[in-house]
Amino acid sequence: MTLTEQPAPARQIVPAEERYADELAFLAAQDTGPRPPGWALTPRAVVTFVCGSEGAELALPKRRAGLPAKLVIAPKFVGERALVERCVVTLAGERGLLLTGEPGTAKSMLSELLSAAVCGTSALTVQGTAGTTEDAFRYGWNYALLLAQGPTPQAVVDSPVLSAMRTGRVARVEEITRCLPEVQDALVSILSDRRVSVPELTATEDALVSAAPGFTVIATANLRDRGVSEMSAALKRRFNFETVAPIADPDAEATLVRRQAVAAVQRAGAAFGVDDSVLDALVTVFRDLRSGRSSEGWDVERPGTVMSTAEAVQVAASLGVAAAYLPGGDVLDLLPGHLLGVVRKDDPADHGRLLGYWDGPVRRRAEDGSAMWRRLWDLRGSLR
């Protein structure tokens, strides 16, 4: 087979609506209760999709072709169920939802899951950056048609937000505070009046696009980020704010890190070969540095960088890839170097804080007789 004959590679990331298509179809048939206009599932089924059925088997009221009679819905978001319920209530009321929190707390994942469950697609997304323009929230033009025909409805290029308005779906805006304030404020009238004016089409029936029932917006914003633009008071009033906190339960965080790291290494074409004890140590270090206090209650100087669960997943995945493709020695020996790479992203002084952590909790755990922490203490020199 030549290079040109090779099949197209599989996608690196499959959207939630395709990855969990079987669960979404099952929940649509299982819960036949009332649904808000335009919703694919009931609000209760949306919560179940995101948080799982808590190990319980759900049963269909009657058999459907292509669907199992019973199914356990796996949890996808690790966090408070009450938070997810508030998010769903906000969306059911067609109000804007803003998910805030530290970087790496799964705000984007929650946004994707909610959109997939509510309207069947998470693809109507605007990625906020300093270069995002107002067209990303309103509309643009097909300039070839514009020059040939003038301003016609066929020449209008809908933004993801305008597409969501026309079809009554959820539009997602990632990192909204990365957009300039004047760009952000394009959403004020959209969320208030629920319509977009196209002045170039004045005197035609296409001059005004009104939102179909079910349309709303889910936005995300990091609490700590360089280049953040403050939202106007007018725009803030159009959103319900929900803060996504770091995972509180260490066992739940360790389970999540392992699950996502295994998936990442499998996508890289290898089997995951990192021992659970190494992952436990990794998660312990991240949690200690994130909170400023060790699990034993010892004070820890927090680094300026965010020690998020998402970063822990990336380190665990890197360890897994290294173990699979560059075997040799103990994978635990690689952990300090990867931690240093995470800690030194923002503030060079964080290097000293990581060394301080090694001289504190790591050393004390080694002295208490833990072989793994003793080995990590012996690796202190690799942090220099």
C-alpha positions, -999 to +999 in steps of 0.1 A: +000+000+000+014+034-010+012+065+011-016+078-011-035+046-007-035+046+031-069+050+048-076+084+064-065+084+100-091+083+128-099+116+145-079+124+175-109+137+194-145+126+188-172+150+200-193+140+229-225+136+209-208+109+188-187+094+216-217+088+237-243+085+210-257+052+224-262+067+259-279+098+244-303+076+223-310+054+253-318+084+276-340+100+250-361+068+249-359+060+286-371+093+300-403+104+283-411+133+306-416+169+295-388+187+277-381+224+272-386+235+236-359+223+213-343+199+238-333+164+228-335+151+264-355+160+295-336+181+321-334+151+344-319+129+317-293+156+309-282+156+346-280+118+344-260+119+312-234+142+328-233+128+363-241+091+356-268+069+370-248+062+402-243+026+392-281+019+388-293+001+357-319+022+339-346+004+320-366+014+289-403+016+293-406-006+262-381-022+239-367-001+211-348-015+181-311-010+183-312-001+220-304-022+250-332-029+274-311-017+304-281+005+307-258+019+333-249+055+325-213+062+333-203+095+350-184+119+328-180+150+349-164+147+384-180+174+405-211+183+425-243+170+411-260+202+425-237+223+402-248+204+372-285+206+382-282+244+385-266+246+351-294+226+336-320+248+352-303+278+338-303+264+303-339+253+306-348+289+313-330+299+281-306+321+302-269+324+294-246+302+315-211+312+324-188+286+338-159+301+357-130+287+377-093+280+377-077+267+345-080+229+341-112+223+361-131+208+331-152+238+323-149+232+286-157+195+290-188+203+311-199+228+284-194+202+257-214+176+276-243+199+284-245+211+248-244+175+234-272+164+258-294+195+254-294+199+216-274+170+201-244+190+191-214+207+207-200+220+174-215+255+175-184+269+192-165+302+192-130+301+206-123+334+223-090+350+216-075+385+215-081+383+177-117+372+178-139+397+160-176+406+162-183+385+131-177+354+152-208+362+172-229+377+144-223+370+107-198+375+079-200+374+041-191+351+013-172+378-006-173+360-040-211+360-038-212+395-023-193+409-053-213+390-078-248+395-064-245+422-038-258+417-002-282+388-005-293+361+021-272+336+002-240+357+007-245+358+045-221+334+064-237+325+098-215+326+129-219+296+152-240+318+174-263+328+146-266+292+135-276+283+170-302+311+170-317+299+137-320+263+149-328+267+186-296+251+198-268+259+223-239+281+213-206+277+231-181+305+237-148+293+250-127+317+271-150+347+266-128+370+287-100+365+262-121+385+237-119+423+236-147+441+255-162+456+224-164+421+209-179+406+240-206+432+240-219+419+207-236+392+229-255+418+250-282+424+225-282+388+214-289+376+249-314+404+256-334+408+224-327+373+211-324+386+176-296+398+152-301+426+127-286+424+092-287+460+081-274+452+046-306+433+040-330+461+051-364+460+035-363+422+031-377+395+054-341+384+061-331+416+077-338+403+111-330+368+125-349+359+156-338+331+180-358+299+178-370+284+211-342+265+229-314+289+219-290+299+246-253+304+252-228+286+274-195+305+280-164+297+299-139+320+316-107+313+336-102+331+369-065+334+363-052+343+328-030+369+313-047+391+288-082+387+303-106+414+294-131+423+321-167+417+312-191+447+312-217+448+339-244+447+312-230+414+298-226+399+333-262+405+340-272+383+311-254+352+325-259+330+354-224+324+369-214+290+381-179+283+395-164+249+387-141+240+416-111+216+417-121+180+425-124+177+463-121+139+466-085+126+461-097+091+452-120+106+426-093+127+412-068+098+410-095+077+392-101+105+367-064+111+360-059+074+354-089+070+331-080+100+310-043+092+309-051+056+298-073+070+270-045+094+259-019+067+258-042+044+239-048+071+213-010+072+210-011+036+200+003+020+232-008+002+263-008+021+296+019+007+319+022+032+348+017+017+382-012+030+404+012+039+431+031+063+408-002+080+398-012+082+435+021+101+442+015+123+412-020+133+423-008+138+459+019+162+448-006+182+426-031+184+454-006+194+480+008+222+458-026+233+447-040+237+482-009+249+500-012+221+526-001+184+524-025+156+531-008+152+565-015+189+574+020+203+567+021+238+552+033+240+516+042+271+497+019+272+467+035+279+433+021+307+411+012+283+383-021+264+385-016+227+395-048+216+378-062+181+373-058+187+335-021+192+340-019+160+362-035+141+333-010+154+309+019+144+331+004+109+337-001+105+299+035+116+293+047+090+318+026+064+300+040+072+266+075+072+279+070+038+296+056+024+263+080+038+237+112+047+257+114+019+282+143+017+306+145+022+343+117+030+367+090+054+353+090+070+388+124+085+380+108+106+353+082+122+376+104+150+391+114+163+356+078+164+344+067+182+376+094+208+371+081+214+335+047+221+349+058+243+378+081+265+358+056+276+332+048+310+347+071+322+375+108+311+377+105+314+415+082+284+414+113+263+409+124+271+445+089+264+458+090+229+442+124+223+459+109+235+491+081+209+487+108+183+482+126+194+514+094+193+533+067+167+527+088+145+504+116+143+528+093+137+558+075+110+540+108+094+531+119+095+567+086+078+577+097+047+557+079+049+524+100+033+497+084+053+469+088+087+486+124+077+496+131+071+459+116+105+451+137+122+478+168+106+463+158+121+429+159+157+443+191+164+424+172+160+391+152+191+400+182+214+397 
